[in-house]
């Protein structure tokens, strides 16, 4: 699906600005390279198959994108990551790598990046499920209240994409949340102070009830997803409509956009059916008041409405 196959109406609806690229022939894993920016990361590295062509596709129209990434986070093996990359393309977190013996520098993505982000998304999605059920018992092991000075922090630990309260309480974490003890293979850890009496510029503590575990987790999820979307969203003026749209700039950005939608169900733009009788296809709206899937359908519906007068 190449760029030139899209009609002007598609561009005006914002489809073109939401495209992502994937290699037609897929990827290979290689340990023959080293990172130029992080020598601690030994790979393996996900590299597009040499001389593979590239195609563009509208990533946000893949309704299974978030579910696929959550599923990956429960068992992010190299084989499963490669299969997801074949379907959706690279995350968009390329690093420069070069052969161990020297040679041409190429771009690759680390398995560790795929594993960290997929485990994070799976973990945060499960926390949100407990949050929606009001399951304070399941959430309480991850919330750490302190008395003097009053403060609240978060310690998240998960195995295979599922938050593990026992693991969260067993792992030693420094008081400033900058270091933690040994973790089992396949584990994910994240955390930090949300607020304390000593530092609370946004007056978060005034919105929280002491010893509560529900709202601190909600705040943590919002903060982490918002942070993950920084520099992964672009604000675009569409031509010739001059409308403004926000689009993810990478696959990873699209995944976190979908996770952000998932965390805010009241504002989520659910899939709906085109109102034009000659179409009736399902589509994901870009505005709350959008009832047609494209400009041609909107124009056709208007034409037939006028013809009936």
TIZA-971659 format. One line per 5 residues: number of its first residue (from 1); their letters; for each residue x, y, z negated of C-alpha. Coordinates in steps of 0.05 Angstrom, whole numbers. Example, Ala and Ser with C-alpha at 12.3 -4.5 7.8 and 13.67 -1.06 7.14 Angstrom:
REM residues 2
1) AS) 246,-90,-156 | 273,-21,-143 $
This chain:
REM residues 309
1) XXXXX) 0,0,0 | 41,60,24 | 30,133,14 | 9,148,85 | -50,100,80 $
6) XXXXX) -86,148,32 | -138,196,59 | -141,270,41 | -202,255,-2 | -161,205,-43 $
11) XXXXX) -109,258,-55 | -160,309,-76 | -191,260,-126 | -122,252,-157 | -109,180,-134 $
16) XXXXX) -42,197,-102 | -15,232,-163 | -31,170,-204 | 9,121,-161 | 65,77,-187 $
21) XXXXX) 117,36,-148 | 134,-38,-150 | 183,-78,-108 | 148,-124,-59 | 195,-182,-73 $
26) XXXXX) 198,-173,-148 | 258,-174,-196 | 315,-217,-220 | 349,-221,-288 | 424,-212,-292 $
31) XXXXX) 476,-211,-348 | 531,-191,-300 | 524,-117,-318 | 537,-71,-377 | 501,-7,-397 $
36) XXXXX) 538,58,-386 | 498,93,-441 | 491,39,-495 | 547,-12,-499 | 509,-49,-555 $
41) XXXXX) 455,-70,-505 | 482,-132,-470 | 419,-144,-429 | 396,-184,-393 | 378,-132,-342 $
46) XXXXX) 317,-131,-298 | 339,-111,-228 | 297,-105,-164 | 313,-159,-113 | 363,-131,-64 $
51) XXXXX) 334,-100,-1 | 263,-109,-26 | 213,-60,1 | 171,-19,-46 | 95,-7,-48 $
56) XXXXX) 52,43,-84 | -11,28,-122 | -60,66,-168 | -36,39,-235 | -92,67,-278 $
61) XXXXX) -144,30,-237 | -118,-37,-263 | -169,-49,-317 | -129,-107,-347 | -65,-66,-356 $
66) XXXXX) -71,-55,-432 | -95,-126,-446 | -39,-155,-404 | 13,-115,-443 | -18,-135,-510 $
71) XXXXX) -15,-207,-489 | 58,-199,-467 | 75,-170,-536 | 55,-235,-569 | 108,-274,-532 $
76) XXXXX) 154,-228,-490 | 199,-280,-459 | 243,-262,-400 | 199,-305,-354 | 134,-270,-376 $
81) XXXXX) 166,-201,-372 | 189,-215,-301 | 119,-237,-282 | 88,-173,-310 | 141,-131,-275 $
86) XXXXX) 124,-166,-209 | 51,-147,-219 | 59,-76,-246 | 129,-54,-229 | 184,-29,-276 $
91) XXXXX) 168,7,-341 | 204,69,-316 | 259,68,-369 | 316,55,-322 | 388,59,-346 $
96) XXXXX) 452,60,-306 | 490,-6,-308 | 554,-29,-275 | 586,-98,-264 | 632,-121,-320 $
101) XXXXX) 690,-124,-272 | 675,-56,-242 | 636,-38,-180 | 575,0,-157 | 530,29,-210 $
106) XXXXX) 457,7,-204 | 393,18,-244 | 364,-35,-289 | 316,-44,-347 | 334,-81,-410 $
111) XXXXX) 294,-140,-436 | 299,-107,-504 | 259,-46,-480 | 204,-90,-453 | 202,-131,-517 $
116) XXXXX) 201,-70,-564 | 146,-33,-527 | 102,-95,-515 | 108,-116,-588 | 93,-45,-610 $
121) XXXXX) 29,-41,-568 | 6,-110,-592 | 19,-92,-664 | -15,-24,-661 | -75,-53,-625 $
126) XXXXX) -85,-105,-681 | -78,-50,-734 | -132,-11,-698 | -178,-72,-697 | -172,-77,-773 $
131) XXXXX) -181,-2,-778 | -246,-5,-738 | -272,-60,-784 | -254,-19,-846 | -210,-77,-868 $
136) XXXXX) -171,-43,-923 | -146,-109,-951 | -109,-126,-887 | -81,-55,-879 | -60,-41,-951 $
141) XXXXX) 8,-79,-949 | 32,-30,-896 | 16,34,-935 | 65,56,-989 | 40,109,-1037 $
146) XXXXX) 88,141,-1087 | 69,179,-1150 | 126,227,-1165 | 128,266,-1121 | 62,245,-1090 $
151) XXXXX) 74,219,-1020 | 54,166,-971 | 95,125,-923 | 84,69,-873 | 121,2,-867 $
156) XXXXX) 98,-40,-808 | 125,-109,-795 | 97,-159,-746 | 112,-227,-717 | 92,-245,-647 $
161) XXXXX) 53,-181,-641 | 11,-192,-704 | 22,-148,-766 | 48,-189,-824 | 35,-159,-893 $
166) XXXXX) 79,-209,-929 | 138,-193,-883 | 127,-119,-893 | 132,-125,-968 | 191,-173,-967 $
171) XXXXX) 238,-134,-921 | 282,-85,-957 | 274,-15,-931 | 316,45,-952 | 280,102,-987 $
176) XXXXX) 288,147,-926 | 263,92,-879 | 327,97,-837 | 351,25,-848 | 319,-42,-864 $
181) XXXXX) 341,-113,-880 | 347,-173,-835 | 286,-191,-794 | 267,-258,-764 | 272,-269,-689 $
186) XXXXX) 211,-240,-652 | 196,-190,-707 | 178,-117,-698 | 189,-64,-751 | 169,9,-753 $
191) XXXXX) 155,60,-807 | 170,126,-841 | 143,178,-888 | 78,210,-867 | 80,266,-919 $
196) XXXXX) 101,282,-990 | 93,340,-1038 | 165,359,-1022 | 152,363,-947 | 82,370,-919 $
201) XXXXX) 80,429,-870 | 15,404,-838 | -19,394,-906 | -32,321,-890 | -39,302,-964 $
206) XXXXX) -100,347,-971 | -136,303,-920 | -118,237,-953 | -145,202,-1014 | -92,175,-1061 $
211) XXXXX) -83,99,-1053 | -126,97,-991 | -100,52,-936 | -149,67,-879 | -134,140,-861 $
216) XXXXX) -58,135,-869 | -58,79,-817 | -103,119,-771 | -56,179,-777 | 5,135,-765 $
221) XXXXX) -26,105,-701 | -44,174,-674 | 25,201,-688 | 62,142,-657 | 21,140,-594 $
226) XXXXX) 25,216,-585 | 100,211,-594 | 104,154,-543 | 69,197,-491 | 116,256,-497 $
231) XXXXX) 151,267,-430 | 111,210,-400 | 53,254,-378 | 53,307,-324 | 4,364,-312 $
236) XXXXX) -11,369,-237 | -47,419,-193 | -84,382,-138 | -85,411,-68 | -129,437,-37 $
241) XXXXX) -181,433,-93 | -135,469,-142 | -161,426,-198 | -114,407,-255 | -104,335,-276 $
246) XXXXX) -58,299,-325 | -23,237,-299 | 27,187,-328 | 95,191,-295 | 112,117,-305 $
251) XXXXX) 82,49,-320 | 100,58,-393 | 63,124,-393 | 2,91,-362 | 3,37,-416 $
256) XXXXX) 5,88,-472 | -50,129,-438 | -94,67,-440 | -74,53,-512 | -92,125,-530 $
261) XXXXX) -160,115,-497 | -168,51,-537 | -154,87,-603 | -206,141,-589 | -267,101,-565 $
266) XXXXX) -315,160,-576 | -279,200,-523 | -261,143,-477 | -284,149,-405 | -316,81,-393 $
271) XXXXX) -322,48,-326 | -386,67,-289 | -420,54,-223 | -419,104,-165 | -486,139,-159 $
276) XXXXX) -485,141,-83 | -533,87,-60 | -489,69,-1 | -430,52,-47 | -447,31,-119 $
281) XXXXX) -375,9,-132 | -348,9,-202 | -296,63,-218 | -261,96,-277 | -282,169,-280 $
286) XXXXX) -232,225,-289 | -283,272,-319 | -342,261,-365 | -390,290,-313 | -363,250,-254 $
291) XXXXX) -418,206,-223 | -387,191,-154 | -324,151,-143 | -296,196,-89 | -308,261,-51 $
296) XXXXX) -336,224,11 | -389,191,-33 | -406,257,-65 | -413,290,3 | -454,233,31 $
301) XXXXX) -501,234,-28 | -510,309,-20 | -523,302,55 | -577,249,45 | -608,290,-10 $
306) XXXX) -613,350,37 | -639,307,94 | -697,284,51 | -721,355,38 $
